[in-house]
Amino acid sequence: MFLLHQLDHTVKKLKGQIANALTLLNLGLGAFAIMFILQNELRLGLLFITIAALTDRLDGAAARRFNSTSEFGKQLDSLSDIISFGVAPAFLLYQAILFNFGLPGMFVTIFFIACGAIRLARFNITESTGFFVGLPITAAGCILTFQLLLVSYLAPFYFMIITFVLAIMMISTISVRKM
């Protein structure tokens, strides 16, 4: 009986850590993306950000499935998201096209990251409802990431504008329904 109780307790603890493990995988994928971007392997950076988005989706599902949501998990998820969907996409687009604008390109890149951090901080201190306030960083980061595929087709100034607009949308008060 004691052994079964201990085994049951251990299994419950392991289930509770699946979401956090997926969150850390998200963070690791974002870090790999940044490393590839720094080596000018932009398509690999795009791939790793995309996989990070999938793991980000799975960590929330796992937390709900195993009833293991926690304040720690929420904070860890936000810290991972700023890497995978703030820093990595911003660096990706900077390396692909925004560097051509010099200091203004740097400013817009940093502005996107800062707005993402503000968005996550606001999310972490507000009560959960059926809506997000502001565009979620995951969505903004994925939109920014996939802009890489348009670099050959659109005028460079477009990317300055889209990066700035996505940053503003993250800190805006628009309501976005949770999925």
N, C-alpha and C positions, 0 to 999 in steps of 0.2 A: 504494500500500500504506500509506504513512504517513498519507495523508488518510483512508482507511477506518478505520485504527486510531484516529485522533483523533475521527472521527465516532462510532465505537462507544463510545469512552470518554465522550464528551459525552452520548450517549443514556443510558448507564448512570448518569451523574451526575444527569441530569434525572429519570429514573425514581426514583432514590433520594430526590429532594426532593418527590415527589408527596405522600407521607404527611405530611411537614412542612407543605406548603402546605395540605392539608386540616385539619391541626391548627390552623394559624393562622386558617383560615376559621372553625373552631369557636370560637376565641377572639373573633374579630370579631363573630360572630353573638351570642355571649354579651354582648359589650359593647353591641351594638345593643339587645339585650333590656333591659339595665339602663337605657339612655337612654330607651327607650320607657316603661319602668316608672316612671322618675322624672317623666315627663310624664303619668302616670296613664293610659297607653295599655296596659292590662294584657293585653288579648287579643293585641295585637301582641307584647308581651313573651313571652307563652305561645308564639306562633308561632315567634319567633326561637329560643327555647330548644329547641323541638321540632326545628327544622331543625339546630340545633347538635348535637343527639343523633344525627341521621342522619350528619352529617359526622364525628362522633366514631367512629361505627361504621365508616365508610369509611376513616378514616385508619389504623386498625389492620389492616384488610383489605389496604389498599394496601401497608403496610409488609411484611406477610407475603408478599404476591403478588410484590413486587419485591425481596424479600430485603434490605430496607433498614432493619431494626430497628437501633436504636442507643441508647446511653445518653442522648445528646442528645435524640433523639425521645421517649424515655420521660419525661424531665424536662419537655420542652416540652408534652407531652400533659397532664401533671399540672397544670402552671401554667394551661393553657387550661381544664381541667376544673374547677378551683376557681372560675373566673370563670363559666363557662357552667352548671355544675351545683351550685355552692355559693352564690356571691353572688347571681346572677340569680334563681334560684328562691326563695331566702330573702327577697330584696327584694320579689319578686312577691307572696308570701303576706303579707309585712309590710304592703305598700301596700294589699292587698285587704282584710285583716281584722285582722292582729295588732297594727296600730297602735292599735286600740281598747283594748288592754290596757296601754298606756303603757309604763313601764319593764319590767315582766315580758315584754311582747311584744318589746321590743328585746333583752332578754336571750336569749330563746329563738331569735330570729333570728340573733344573733351566735353563740350556742352551736351552731347548725346549721352555720354557716360554719366555725367552729373545729374541730368534729368532722370535717367534710369535709377540712380541711387535714391533720389528724392521720391520717385514713384514707389520704390520698394519700402522705403522708410515709412511713407504714409500708409501703405498697405498693412505694414506690421503693427501699426498703432490704432487701426480702425477695426470696428466690429464687422464681422462677416455678414454680408447680405447676399442677395441674389445677383448683385451687380458689382463690377469693378468700377472704381472712380479713376478715370484716365485710362489710356491705352496700356494694357499690361506689357511689361518689358519683354516678355517672351514673344509676343506678337510683333512688337516694334523691332526687336532684334532679328527675328526671322524675316520680316519684310526687308530690313536693311541688308541682311545677308544675301537674299536672293536678288538684290539689285546688282550684284556682281555679274550676273548673267546678262545684264543690259548695258554694261560699260562700253561695249563695242558699237552699240546702236544709238545711244542718246548723247546729247551734248553734255560735257562735263559739269556745267553749272547746275543741271538738273539734280545731280547727286548732292550738291551743297544744299539745295532747297529741300529735297526729300529727307535728308538727315535732320535738318533743322525742324521741319514740320513734324516728323515722328517724335523728336525730342519734346516739342511743345505739347503734342498730343498725350504724351505720357504724364505730364504734370498738369494737364487740363482737368476740368471737372466733368468731362463727358462721361456718360454712363455706358458701360459695356456689359452685356449680359454674360454671366458665368456659364461656361459649357461643361 
